[in-house]
Amino acid sequence: MARYSRLEVAQVMQETGMVPLFYHPDVELGKKVLKACYDGGARLLEFTARGDFAYEVFSELNKYALAELPGMIMGVGSITDAAAASLFIQMGANFIVTPSLREDIAVTCNRRKIMYSPGCGSLTEINRAEELGVEIIKLFPGSTYGPGFVKAIKGPQPWTSIMPTGGVSTETDNLKAWFASGVTCVGMGSQLISKQILANQDYAGLEALVSDTLKNIKEIRSGL
């Protein structure tokens, strides 16, 4: 059962400005990554459930977060059908993220008041998602559309909240362009939790990078 309401999750996304994305089949490695992100100041993590038995890994990571990392909000991404969404909701997922807009998943999440963030790539999809109760739209892949797309959408629809994923890096110029365009937060995967960090087991380096990125986002926002 989710510990955080959809509005609470949306609020934390807005406040922190960043959602780390991560998947690895090794539970113990996942715990170290999760703790490094938490110690660096992140309060959300999207577990991108792409591998075999990913539900088992998520279950263990969520139990760890609940026991050891107070305030850490765990969600699941790369979900493609309502059955999978239901499975992860039963395991305590606080939010569900999908690569595309799926109305069956929106209905499933709404029944349980779970935050749902679908990948959208057009104004029509964004409008339909908002009609289905979506609080924060995932712009995916962000690299295809860019900050200019967000700015164009925010003109006629300033109420729309957008989280680009893909095409977002820790570099200041990249972050500044996205937040200047009006995004609510950004999703960051391999640009934040890189293969090199994982290969070197550089969890201290990951903690520092998360901390620096969050501080950078805060400074960028204060200057806009």
C-alpha positions, -999 to 999 in steps of 0.1 A, spaced: 0 0 0 13 35 -9 24 56 20 21 89 1 -9 103 -17 -7 115 -53 -7 151 -42 21 145 -17 42 129 -44 36 157 -69 45 182 -42 78 165 -35 86 164 -72 79 201 -74 100 209 -43 131 189 -51 129 193 -89 145 160 -97 136 123 -99 165 98 -102 158 68 -124 175 35 -118 174 -2 -125 197 -30 -116 189 -67 -108 212 -68 -78 193 -59 -46 223 -51 -25 237 -28 -51 203 -11 -54 202 -4 -17 236 13 -19 224 34 -49 192 43 -31 210 53 1 235 74 -19 207 93 -36 189 97 -3 220 110 15 225 134 -14 191 149 -8 169 131 -33 135 121 -18 121 102 -48 134 74 -69 118 58 -100 127 21 -102 126 14 -140 112 -21 -139 127 -35 -171 143 -68 -161 131 -103 -152 118 -105 -117 121 -68 -113 91 -69 -90 111 -89 -65 139 -63 -66 115 -34 -62 98 -51 -32 131 -54 -14 142 -19 -22 109 -5 -10 110 -24 22 145 -11 28 134 25 21 105 22 45 127 8 72 159 29 68 152 60 47 123 80 62 106 102 36 120 84 6 92 80 -20 96 49 -42 78 46 -75 80 24 -106 87 33 -143 86 15 -176 52 0 -168 32 -9 -200 -1 -25 -188 -26 -22 -159 -18 -56 -145 18 -47 -140 7 -14 -124 -15 -33 -100 13 -57 -91 36 -28 -81 9 -9 -64 4 -40 -42 41 -38 -33 37 -2 -22 47 18 -52 38 55 -46 38 65 -82 36 48 -116 54 61 -147 49 48 -183 66 55 -216 33 63 -233 -2 73 -223 -23 43 -212 -58 50 -201 -62 16 -185 -33 24 -162 -47 58 -154 -80 41 -143 -61 16 -122 -40 43 -105 -70 65 -99 -89 38 -81 -61 37 -55 -53 74 -57 -18 66 -69 1 93 -89 4 84 -125 28 101 -149 25 90 -185 49 97 -214 33 122 -238 46 137 -270 18 160 -282 -6 186 -270 -35 163 -277 -19 135 -255 -11 160 -228 -47 173 -228 -61 137 -226 -38 128 -198 -49 159 -178 -86 149 -184 -77 115 -169 -64 133 -137 -27 133 -144 -8 159 -122 26 158 -139 31 149 -175 63 130 -185 77 144 -217 94 115 -234 118 113 -249 128 147 -238 158 148 -262 134 146 -292 113 176 -281 136 199 -261 129 229 -239 113 248 -268 85 223 -268 78 229 -231 78 266 -236 54 264 -264 30 242 -244 32 264 -213 22 295 -233 -15 285 -238 -15 261 -209 4 276 -179 -13 251 -156 4 221 -173 32 205 -152 59 187 -172 88 164 -163 111 157 -192 130 124 -191 157 116 -216 179 144 -228 184 158 -193 219 160 -179 236 174 -148 252 202 -167 242 237 -157 233 249 -192 211 219 -198 193 222 -165 189 260 -169 174 255 -204 148 231 -191 138 250 -160 137 283 -179 112 267 -202 89 260 -173 93 223 -163 82 213 -129 110 188 -124 133 166 -144 138 128 -146 175 117 -148 188 82 -153 222 73 -168 233 109 -169 231 108 -131 235 72 -121 260 63 -148 274 29 -157 308 41 -146 296 50 -111 280 15 -108 311 -3 -122 334 15 -98 309 13 -69 315 50 -64 285 56 -41 302 86 -24 307 101 -58 270 95 -66 259 111 -33 280 142 -41 267 144 -77 231 141 -65 237 168 -39 254 191 -63 227 187 -89 199 194 -64 217 226 -53 222 236 -89 185 232 -96 177 253 -65 200 281 -76 187 280 -112 151 283 -100 159 311 -76 174 331 -105 145 327 -129 
